[in-house]
Amino acid sequence: MSWRLCWSPPAIASLEKLPWRHAARIDRALQELVRTGQGDVFRLRSDDPITARLRVAPYVVRFSSDPRDRVVWVWFMYSA
C-alpha cells in the first residue's frame, strides 16, 4: 500500500505564494519523500515526536506522518 500526500490549507496558501519553479521543486521533493522515503529530513529538539521538517533549499517544509493511515500531512513551509 502506498502513502498519500495531504496538504493543509496553510500549506496550500504558502505554496501558492511562491514562484512556480520553487513550488514545483517543493512538490517534487514531497512526492519523492512519499514514494521512496528519501529526502533531507530533520527534526529540531523543540519539535514534537510526530513532526519533521524537509529541507528544500531555501525552504523548509513542516510535515507529519501517520503510519496507521499511511498519510503524510504537509502543514506549512517557510524560507530558511
C-alpha positions in Angstrom: 0.0 0.0 0.0 1.4 3.4 -0.9 1.4 6.6 1.1 -0.8 9.6 0.4 0.2 13.2 0.5 -2.3 15.7 2.1 -2.0 19.4 2.2 -3.4 21.6 4.9 -5.0 25.0 3.9 -1.9 26.9 5.3 0.4 24.7 3.3 -1.6 25.3 0.1 -1.6 29.1 0.8 2.1 29.1 1.4 2.8 27.1 -1.8 0.6 29.4 -3.9 2.6 32.5 -2.8 5.9 31.0 -4.1 7.3 31.4 -7.6 6.1 28.4 -9.6 9.5 26.9 -10.1 10.1 26.8 -6.3 6.6 25.4 -5.7 7.3 22.7 -8.2 10.6 21.8 -6.5 8.9 21.5 -3.2 6.1 19.4 -4.6 8.6 17.1 -6.3 10.6 16.7 -3.1 7.4 15.8 -1.2 6.3 13.4 -3.9 9.8 11.7 -3.7 9.6 11.6 0.1 6.2 9.9 -0.1 7.2 7.5 -2.8 10.7 6.5 -1.5 11.1 7.9 2.0 14.2 9.8 0.7 14.7 13.5 1.4 16.7 15.9 3.5 14.5 15.3 6.6 15.5 16.6 10.1 14.0 17.4 13.5 14.7 20.1 16.0 14.8 19.3 19.7 11.8 21.5 20.2 9.7 19.6 17.6 7.0 17.2 18.8 7.7 13.5 18.2 5.5 13.2 15.1 6.5 16.4 13.3 9.5 16.6 11.0 11.0 19.1 8.5 12.0 18.6 4.9 14.7 20.9 3.6 14.2 22.0 0.0 16.6 25.0 -0.1 15.9 27.8 0.5 12.7 26.5 2.1 11.8 24.2 4.9 8.5 22.2 4.9 6.9 21.1 8.2 5.1 17.8 7.9 4.0 14.8 9.9 3.5 11.2 9.0 0.6 9.0 10.1 1.8 5.4 9.6 -1.5 3.9 10.5 -3.4 5.7 7.7 -0.2 6.0 5.6 -0.6 9.7 5.1 2.0 12.5 5.1 0.4 15.7 6.2 2.0 18.9 5.0 1.4 21.7 7.5 3.3 24.7 6.1 6.6 25.9 4.6 8.9 28.8 5.2 12.0 30.4 3.9 15.0 29.2 5.9 
